[in-house]
Amino acid sequence: MKRAIISLGSNIEPEKNLRLAVRLLGRCDGWRLRAVSPTYAGPAVGTNGRDFHNSAVLVETELDPGELRVRLRDIEVRMGRMRTDDKFALRPIDLDLILFEGASPGTDLPDPDLPRFAHLAVPASDVAPDWEYADGGPTLRDFAESVDREGLEKMSSEIARIDHTRRYASETSMEADVGEVFDPEMESNVRNMLVQVGEDPDREGLVRTPLRVAKAMDFLTSGYTTSLDEAVNNAIFETDAEEMVIVKDVEFYSLCEHHMLPFFGKAHIAYLPNKKIIGLSKIARIVDVFARRLQVQERLTNQVADAIEEVLDPHGVAIVIEGSHFCMMMRGVQKQGSSMVTSAMRGGFKSNHSTRSEFMDLIKD
């Protein structure tokens, strides 16, 4: 594992976007997130444009610098960043690799601008003060102490040390420890919602509900920040098998995008191998990638089918999903016994009636 430092910057809703970027970085399988610096506000470099907020993270990774940068660009795209020739354009996020352990001076690593600019040197020093810019020094602490800090204002004071084994709120604790803060903006929104429905968020039973809801939503919408590559994790294997592969009764839980009420059920997935098969558990993980978002069942069904096609290029894919929707059971027509069935047929399942019929017969109870 090699250490690396990534610089973060934003001048579009910076508090929100830096927080989201750190969460995305913490969920990537390409590295282990070790530390997050305080956030600093300061003027944009080279222009009179909108001020930036900047931070830095320390990671440990097995990726090489090129692979690491590809992952960072993917996160930027997810967050709406489109790189253009206008280097002064407003941007929701910048993710720049500025230091990589073992990189030789004189290349683009270490970043040649790091000793010159406080918005790079100071956050980097916060997460790794004794890191030597070149063999024998100077250190990042040396740069942070000597660089011109005019206009740089610390916006937060805590350095977060990250336990890389904890990727989601549900994997730490869904409960709320005294004094804990998970996502201040989300918690504030939940508190306001409690007031709007006529509740007292300070009463004993609700005082930590905003924190619990923020943690729950982090997990229930984790599909937005989990990539297909992460779910599959290279578990693709060569095979001579040609017969249908079926995984039945894959449980899923999702949230209806119209009312944000749960819907849940089972997915039945089949494919016709084309010299490749996928690890059994990865089918369920692919379902979760798309179920853990705000969804409609019709889209969920097609997204799972598209994903199986993308990773396996099979001769055919078939998906049937049965779901029960609280937005129909708890409100509206209140029909508790109702369910919805959706399907997606691709390749041989769509063109060959007997293949499709065999699949439908095999998934019957």
C-alpha positions in Angstrom: 0.0 0.0 0.0 1.3 3.5 -0.9 0.2 6.7 0.8 -1.3 9.5 -1.3 -2.8 13.0 -0.6 -5.7 14.2 -2.6 -6.6 17.9 -2.6 -10.3 18.9 -2.6 -11.7 22.2 -3.7 -15.2 23.7 -4.4 -16.7 27.0 -5.1 -20.3 25.9 -5.8 -22.1 25.1 -2.5 -18.7 24.2 -1.1 -19.8 23.0 2.4 -22.3 20.5 0.9 -20.0 19.4 -1.9 -16.9 18.9 0.1 -18.8 16.8 2.6 -20.3 14.7 -0.2 -16.9 14.3 -1.8 -15.4 13.0 1.5 -18.3 10.5 1.8 -17.7 9.3 -1.7 -14.0 9.0 -1.2 -14.6 7.0 2.0 -16.8 4.5 0.1 -14.4 3.7 -2.7 -12.7 0.3 -2.8 -9.7 1.7 -4.5 -8.1 3.0 -1.3 -8.4 3.4 2.4 -9.3 6.8 3.7 -7.0 7.6 6.6 -7.5 11.3 7.5 -9.5 14.4 6.5 -8.1 17.9 7.1 -10.1 20.9 8.3 -11.7 23.0 5.6 -10.2 26.4 4.6 -11.8 29.2 2.7 -9.7 31.5 0.5 -9.7 33.5 -2.7 -9.5 31.7 -6.1 -6.0 31.7 -7.6 -5.5 33.6 -10.8 -8.9 35.2 -11.0 -11.3 37.4 -9.1 -13.9 34.6 -9.2 -15.9 33.1 -6.3 -13.8 32.0 -3.3 -13.0 28.4 -2.8 -13.2 26.0 0.1 -10.4 23.6 0.2 -9.5 20.4 2.2 -7.2 17.4 1.8 -7.5 13.7 2.5 -4.8 11.1 3.2 -5.3 7.7 1.6 -3.5 4.4 1.4 -3.9 2.6 -2.0 -2.7 -0.2 -4.2 -3.6 1.8 -7.3 -0.9 3.5 -9.3 -1.2 7.3 -9.8 -2.9 6.9 -13.2 -5.5 4.5 -11.9 -6.1 6.7 -8.9 -6.7 9.8 -11.1 -9.3 7.8 -13.2 -11.2 7.0 -10.0 -11.1 10.6 -8.9 -12.4 11.8 -12.3 -15.3 9.3 -12.0 -16.3 10.9 -8.6 -16.1 14.4 -10.1 -18.5 13.3 -12.9 -20.9 11.8 -10.3 -20.9 15.2 -8.6 -21.6 17.1 -11.7 -18.1 18.4 -12.5 -17.4 18.7 -16.3 -13.8 19.7 -17.0 -13.5 22.3 -19.8 -10.7 24.5 -21.2 -11.8 27.3 -18.9 -9.6 26.7 -15.9 -11.4 29.5 -14.0 -14.9 28.0 -14.4 -17.0 27.5 -11.3 -17.0 23.9 -10.1 -18.8 21.8 -7.6 -15.6 19.8 -6.9 -11.9 19.5 -7.8 -10.2 16.3 -6.8 -6.5 16.5 -7.5 -3.7 14.0 -6.6 -0.9 16.2 -5.2 1.4 13.7 -3.5 2.1 10.0 -4.0 4.5 8.0 -2.0 7.6 7.1 -4.1 6.9 9.6 -6.9 10.0 11.4 -8.1 10.4 15.2 -7.9 10.5 16.8 -11.4 7.4 15.0 -12.6 3.8 16.2 -11.9 4.1 14.4 -8.6 4.6 15.9 -6.1 2.5 18.7 -7.3 4.9 21.6 -8.1 2.3 24.1 -6.9 2.1 22.6 -3.4 5.0 24.7 -1.9 3.6 27.9 -3.4 -0.1 27.9 -2.4 -1.6 27.9 1.1 -4.8 26.2 -0.1 -2.7 23.1 -1.0 0.1 23.2 1.5 -1.9 23.9 4.7 -4.5 21.1 4.4 -1.9 18.6 3.2 0.2 19.4 6.2 -2.8 18.8 8.5 -3.1 15.2 7.4 0.6 14.3 7.0 2.9 17.0 8.5 6.1 14.9 8.5 5.8 13.8 4.8 8.9 14.9 3.0 8.3 16.7 -0.3 11.6 15.3 -1.5 14.0 12.9 0.2 15.7 14.8 3.0 13.0 17.5 3.2 11.5 19.9 3.4 8.4 18.5 5.0 4.8 19.5 4.5 4.9 21.2 7.9 7.8 23.4 6.6 5.7 24.5 3.7 2.6 25.2 5.8 4.7 27.4 8.1 6.4 29.4 5.3 3.7 29.8 2.7 1.7 33.0 2.5 -1.6 32.4 4.2 -3.2 35.8 3.5 -6.9 35.4 2.9 -6.9 31.8 4.1 -9.5 31.2 6.8 -10.1 28.0 8.7 -13.7 27.0 8.5 -13.5 23.9 10.7 -11.1 22.9 13.3 -11.2 19.1 13.7 -9.0 16.7 11.8 -11.1 13.6 11.2 -9.3 10.3 11.5 -11.1 7.7 9.5 -11.7 4.0 10.3 -11.6 2.6 6.8 -13.5 -0.5 7.8 -16.6 1.6 8.3 -18.2 2.4 5.0 -21.8 3.2 5.9 -23.7 4.4 8.9 -25.3 0.9 9.2 -21.9 -0.6 9.6 -21.0 1.5 12.6 -24.3 2.0 14.5 -27.7 3.0 13.5 -28.2 4.4 17.0 -27.1 7.9 18.1 -24.3 8.3 20.6 -24.4 11.3 22.9 -22.8 14.3 21.2 -22.4 12.5 17.9 -22.8 14.4 14.6 -23.1 12.4 11.4 -24.3 14.8 8.7 -25.1 18.3 10.1 -27.1 19.5 7.1 -29.3 16.4 6.9 -29.9 16.4 10.6 -30.9 20.1 10.4 -33.4 19.3 7.6 -34.9 16.4 9.6 -35.2 18.6 12.7 -37.1 21.3 10.6 -39.4 18.6 9.2 -40.3 17.5 12.7 -41.2 21.1 13.5 -43.3 21.3 10.3 -45.4 18.2 11.2 -46.1 19.7 14.7 -43.6 17.9 16.8 -41.1 19.1 19.4 -37.6 17.9 18.3 -36.3 18.6 21.7 -38.6 16.2 23.6 -36.9 13.1 25.0 -38.0 10.6 22.3 -37.0 12.8 19.4 -33.9 14.6 20.5 -31.6 12.3 18.6 -34.0 11.3 15.9 -32.4 13.7 13.3 -29.1 11.8 13.7 -30.8 8.4 13.4 -32.6 9.5 10.3 -29.4 10.8 8.7 -27.7 7.5 9.4 -30.7 5.5 8.0 -30.8 7.6 4.8 -27.1 7.2 4.3 -27.5 3.5 4.2 -30.8 3.4 2.3 -29.5 5.6 -0.5 -26.0 4.1 -0.6 -26.6 2.9 -4.2 -25.9 6.5 -5.4 -22.3 6.2 -4.2 -21.6 2.5 -5.0 -20.4 1.8 -8.5 -21.1 -1.4 -10.5 -17.4 -2.2 -10.5 -17.4 -2.0 -6.7 -20.3 -4.4 -6.5 -18.8 -6.9 -8.9 -15.3 -6.6 -7.6 -13.7 -8.6 -10.4 -15.7 -11.7 -9.6 -16.1 -12.7 -13.3 -14.9 -16.2 -14.3 -14.4 -18.0 -17.6 -16.6 -21.0 -18.2 -17.8 -23.5 -20.9 -21.3 -23.6 -19.3 -24.1 -22.7 -21.7 -27.2 -23.5 -19.7 -29.4 -21.0 -18.0 -28.2 -19.6 -14.6 -31.0 -18.5 -12.3 -30.8 -16.8 -8.9 -34.2 -16.8 -7.3 -35.8 -14.9 -4.4 -33.2 -12.1 -4.0 -34.7 -9.8 -1.4 -34.5 -6.1 -1.9 -35.7 -3.0 -0.1 -36.0 0.4 -1.8 -37.7 3.8 -1.5 -40.4 5.0 -3.8 -39.2 8.3 -5.5 -42.7 9.7 -5.4 -43.4 9.6 -1.6 -40.1 8.2 -0.2 -42.0 5.3 1.3 -40.5 1.8 1.2 -41.2 -0.8 -1.3 -39.7 -4.3 -1.0 -39.9 -7.7 -2.5 -38.0 -10.4 -4.4 -36.0 -10.3 -7.6 -35.5 -13.4 -9.9 -32.5 -13.1 -12.2 -31.4 -15.4 -15.0 -28.7 -15.2 -17.7 -27.4 -17.4 -20.6 -23.6 -17.5 -20.2 -21.4 -16.4 -23.0 -18.1 -17.8 -21.8 -18.4 -15.9 -18.5 -20.2 -16.3 -15.2 -20.4 -14.1 -12.1 -19.9 -14.9 -8.4 -23.3 -15.8 -6.9 -23.3 -13.0 -4.2 -22.5 -10.4 -6.8 -26.0 -10.8 -8.3 -27.5 -9.7 -5.0 -25.0 -6.9 -4.7 -26.0 -5.6 -8.2 -29.6 -5.6 -7.1 -28.7 -3.5 -4.0 -26.7 -1.0 -6.1 -29.9 0.1 -7.8 -32.5 -0.7 -5.1 -30.7 1.5 -2.6 -31.8 4.7 -4.4 -35.0 6.6 -4.8 -36.7 4.4 -7.3 -39.7 3.1 -9.3 -39.9 -0.6 -9.8 -40.0 -0.4 -13.6 -36.7 1.4 -13.7 -35.1 -0.8 -11.1 -35.9 -3.9 -13.2 -34.4 -2.5 -16.3 -31.3 -1.2 -14.5 -30.5 -4.6 -13.1 -30.9 -6.1 -16.5 -28.7 -3.5 -18.1 -26.0 -4.1 -15.4 -26.0 -7.9 -16.0 -25.6 -7.3 -19.7 -22.8 -4.8 -19.2 -20.7 -7.0 -16.9 -21.2 -10.4 -18.6 -22.3 -9.7 -22.2 -24.4 -12.9 -22.0 -26.6 -14.4 -24.7 -29.7 -13.3 -22.8 -30.9 -11.8 -19.5 -34.2 -12.2 -17.7 -35.4 -10.3 -14.7 -38.7 -10.6 -12.8 -39.3 -8.4 -9.7 -42.3 -8.7 -7.4 -42.8 -5.8 -5.1 -45.1 -4.5 -2.4 -45.4 -0.7 -2.1 -46.1 1.1 1.1 -47.3 4.2 -0.9 -50.2 2.0 -2.0 -50.6 0.0 1.2 -50.3 2.8 3.9 -51.9 5.7 2.0 -54.0 6.3 -1.1 -56.1 3.3 -1.9 -54.7 1.4 1.1 -54.7 -2.1 -0.5 -52.5 -4.1 1.8 -52.7 -7.3 -0.3 -51.6 -5.8 -3.6 -48.3 -6.4 -5.3 -46.6 -5.3 -8.5 -44.7 -7.6 -11.0 -42.3 -6.2 -13.6 -40.0 -7.9 -16.0 -37.2 -7.3 -18.5 -36.2 -9.8 -21.1 -33.1 -9.4 -23.3 -31.4 -11.5 -26.0 -32.4 -15.1 -26.0 -35.1 -14.7 -23.4 -36.8 -12.1 -25.6 -36.4 -13.8 -28.9 -37.0 -17.5 -27.9 -40.4 -18.3 -26.4 -39.3 -21.7 -25.0 -36.3 -20.2 -23.2 -38.5 -17.5 -21.7 -41.2 -20.1 -20.7 -38.5 -22.3 -19.0 -37.4 -19.4 -16.9 -40.9 -18.4 -15.9 -41.7 -22.1 -14.9 -38.5 -22.4 -12.9 -39.2 -19.2 -10.8 -42.7 -20.3 -9.8 -43.2 -21.1 -6.2 
